[in-house]
């Protein structure tokens, strides 16, 4: 009677490839740590087994040995899936709090067996695999994936291609050989997403040709600094502390020390906290440094709760949960400049926002991978002679629009979803913080004159020309030459209007006369450079007598941002040079403690300066500020009024705003999101592509 052949097994015996599947896998095991020992053991076993194999089975080559953690898309489906989406699911799973806290997976390949389904397995001893499978399942919620996870940890090495019964004499000989194979342990530091282009992982090596994405096993964990521990913390009696209601573990008000703002919108603060725990018969004051909760946490985890009553166990659990919450640290945006902002949020707000920022990070990683694929697709390269192969044309030219569209589609998705979610949450939390500011928003003087066009002065020579159009230094008027020379003198003598970074506009001003090139862009930067220090001093003096405010200077707006804004104004119909509409190249901030101090500071400013445009955005959830354009020495500058309570939260919006700000007309706008090569592509590598958003 003819046997029923498994179609996908039969595929192994032919050169035909089925549509690819995608598996999260440890493959190939022979390339794992100590994999050479497994290779030797398997080759010895296979050499002894092969002479006695029935004709209806196929013995796997060593390179096909693997452990499937999860199948994200089976090759049996014959459907096409988005690899970037699959990679994002693996990234999301890696961020799951239940991801194992180990640096690598240890897989012990044990004695071979024959299953009832006539397929030979190694049954592997591997802790943590079940946890990773659970993380993957949770990460796939909300996607179209139907993740399949095996119920065991195994490695297939023998497959029967039909349903013919296995001879008993083969089973006996198999069991004899299997007993001689000793267990071998291999270690895997990474979890890989593999493109299964041949059934049952029978792809040829090297494995990197089939690798879609990879994450390290080691989890992303909050780092708690080691600090000196006060004796009173070490002596906490937890058997007494369990009688303390969690509500009685109180946190004293934080004492904030504000230091100088590095730029408008950035703060640095230090916080000290005193916490007292009251027990039935005594009280213990914890260290003034909140990090001493780390010691409490370690001690709580080492308590033997089996000796406690059920009531005390519940109290102990509540206490440890409270300690764990106090020890919570963000795993994204965890730098010093974000610490104050995190401290302003409640615990539920912190965790919610952290999850949304993770989603944005994963979305940007997905976008970066797709963009990198596009950059290194030779179909998008143009020969630029001495500059080699370039993607400059493909970034913007219409003939490449079709190839750009999938990337722009993903960009629009990230902008409309992950980025929007972050900004929406920050607005919601800012509204809550804003509602707690002392006083009420009083009226301020509105200096905006409806219909008046407030534009920077444009020299007659440059009128109607683009901002980057250059003129010889000598053909410029005496006034223009004087301003450029004065700015160049400041720059060449060490003044850095944009701060300690290279800026193309500042460089152009410093070299305008020697290069014999002046543009309106350079002229505008020169005017800002000349007035910046005097303007800052004048604003600081104008509000010096107002209580509850702090003056903060800001850097000159950088060249890349000037170019981007000029393009936006050009599309809005501003007459060339559209740079004329830039009224905030020189700016500073006034930080106010409450509503009354903001009203007083704004009035004090307009008592000295001529106001031109007032934007009162205090009731706008995304802003909570006032922007005031004033005239100073014939040049328009901007003063921003912020609340000290809400300003720190704006650092959370920066990454999301950076994603939402660029238009989606072409890929040239990605220069604000990524650093990437665009010439000599034939010699460049993908690792030169990096995201400018530092999560």
Secondary structure, 3 states (H helix, E strand, C coil): CCCCCCHHHHHCCCCCCCCCEEEEEEECHHHCECHHHHHHHHHHHHHHHHCCCCCCEEECCHHHCEEEEEEEECCCCCCCCCHHHHHHHHHHHHCCCCCCCCCCEEEEEEEEEECCCCEEEEEEECCCHHHHHHHHHHHCCCCCCCCECCCCCEEEEEEECCCCCCCHHHHHHHHHHHCCCCCEEEEECEEEEEEECCHHHCCCCCHHHHEEEEEECCCCCCCCCCCCCCHHHHCCCHHHHCCCCHHHCEECCCEEEECCCCCCCCCCEEEECCEEEECCCCEEECCCCHHHHHHHHHHHHCCCHHHCCHHHHHHHHHHHHHHHHHCCCCCCCCCHHHHHHHHCCCHHHHHHHHHHHHHHHHHHHHHHHHHHHHHCCHHHCEECHHHCEECHHHHHCHHHHHHHHHHHHHHHHHHHHHHHHHHHHHHHHHHHHHHCCCCCCCCCCCCCCCCCCCCCCCCHHHCCCCCCCEECCCCCCHHHHHHHHHHHHHHHCCCCCCCCCCCHHHHHHHCHHHHCCEEHHHHHHHHHHHHHHHHHHHHHHHCCCCCCEEEEECCCCCHHHHHHHHHHHHHCCCCCCHHHHCCCCCEEEEEECCHHHHHHHHHHHHCCCEEEEEEECCCCCCCCEEEEEEEECCEEEEEEEEEHHHHCCHHHHHHHHHHHHCCCCCHHHHHHCEECCCCCHHHCCHHHCEECCCC
